[in-house]
Amino acid sequence: MSDAYLGALTGVRSGKRSFYPEYVRSAERLENAVRALDRISRALVVTGEGPRALVEAVVATATEHLQADWLLVAVADGALQAARPRFLFSAGDELIDDEHRLPHSALEQLRVLRCRPWEAEHEDVSEDYQHTGIVRVGMTLDGEPVGGIAARPGPAVSIADTDLALLRVLANHAAVALHNSFLLHATTRLRGRTEQLSETAERRARDLAARNAELAETQQRLIAAMQRQALDDERHRIARELHDSVTQDVLSAGMTIELCRSELTDNPDDVGPTIEQLGAAKDLTRHAVERLRAAIYALHHTAEEPSGSLPVLLERLSTVHLPSDLKVQVRVTGEPVALSGEAEHSLLRLTGEALFNTVMHTSATQAQVRLRYQAHTIVLTISDDGDGDPAQLRKMLRLASAADLGGGHRGLANMAARTADLGGTMSIRKSRLGGIMLRFEIPAPEQTDRRAAG
């Protein structure tokens, strides 16, 4: 507190013979000042109750000290923008914060405190009080005017410098308390909002953890399903491979043995041809065992066999495929291109299955295998002069593709599936030779490469 404020509060300034009367008056003022300071301290500690409670306490303290007819506390426009209320007027027991209800004299003071706070206090406050009957002091914060207090003291009150000093102390502390009260309440609201956001974040974290657990479980199920699908695909591939290879050799061996049995029954003395045919049956069974071993080997190895010359392999297949009088002619047109081991193997299996079906299910005496290398496709056809019906075969293919026939009549369905694996198509038509023509069309290697790159 400054020396000027301290001197104003004590009032001891005279060294004349009237010292004692002045001393008595100073003692009374000091006692009043102490009581006023006590009331001020009581007013300022209500900051925690909110800004309005603080302003009401300041108004009540100042009104009681001045025994004022009315008293006004106001904050200047643009200052302490978060402070609420902006002004409070006290007249008797009534508190007003609506400027439309203020008396004219108080309204004039409100305009000064709001718009021109630097004019809240003149150099000679006592003279101004004697002229207007109104006292007015400024409210400052960090040396800047931010409002003030204006009041009409009661008629029995004599305003001294001590009273004005008390009003200044009250006004300035009120400004600080208003600002601190706002900061306190803002911090409290921010802390509540922070706690709410923290709870929301924790709840979302729990939800995310639960969803991650569900996703992990779903992923495990998907992996298990993919593994089961891969196993099913491999089983189907092996079943098709066995049907297209081993079954043919075993059935051919059985046909040969049956033929030998008939010949022995009809002509028991001539066993030479029969022995030769039994030797062929032995070769077929040995071939079937080799294919079974190859299938078992394929369960443990995934590398493709090295590719060879498809036209040469087709020639070999047409001469040693079956013990039958079926004459097979192989024709190759176009410029041969190198195929993958898988494609070459599949085309050989398709040809073998088609020739096997020709021998087993038709009365054909000749067949033609034709391989055409075209710009974008490779076309393989197997035709015969038998008595097969293309419409009946197409119907059997639809039935075999739509239902599980327990392993019977799966040859056509396996051939169609094998062709589809190569990205090609299979069709059944009437042959120019008079029987059946199976046509397989697959993309050429350069076409396949372009699709993979795209």
HELIX and SHEET records of a PDB file:
HELIX    1   1 ASP A    3  THR A   10  1                                   8    
HELIX    2   2 PHE A   19  LEU A   44  1                                  26    
HELIX    3   3 VAL A   45  GLU A   49  5                                   5    
HELIX    4   4 PRO A   51  LEU A   66  1                                  16    
HELIX    5   5 GLU A   99  ARG A  101  5                                   3    
HELIX    6   6 HIS A  104  CYS A  115  1                                  12    
HELIX    7   7 PRO A  117  GLU A  119  5                                   3    
HELIX    8   8 VAL A  125  THR A  132  1                                   8    
HELIX    9   9 ASP A  161  ASP A  244  1                                  84    
HELIX   10  10 VAL A  246  ASP A  266  1                                  21    
HELIX   11  11 GLY A  272  HIS A  300  1                                  29    
HELIX   12  12 LEU A  310  VAL A  320  1                                  11    
HELIX   13  13 GLY A  341  HIS A  361  1                                  21    
HELIX   14  14 PRO A  390  ALA A  402  1                                  13    
HELIX   15  15 GLY A  411  ASP A  421  1                                  11    
HELIX   16  16 PRO A  445  ALA A  453  1                                   9    
SHEET    1   A 5 GLU A  94  ILE A  96  0                                        
SHEET    2   A 5 PHE A  87  ALA A  91 -1                                        
SHEET    3   A 5 TRP A  70  VAL A  75 -1                                        
SHEET    4   A 5 GLU A 144  ARG A 152 -1                                        
SHEET    5   A 5 VAL A 135  LEU A 141 -1                                        
SHEET    1   B 5 LYS A 327  THR A 333  0                                        
SHEET    2   B 5 GLN A 366  TYR A 373  1                                        
SHEET    3   B 5 THR A 377  ASP A 384 -1                                        
SHEET    4   B 5 ILE A 436  PRO A 443 -1                                        
SHEET    5   B 5 THR A 425  LYS A 430 -1                                        
END                                                                             
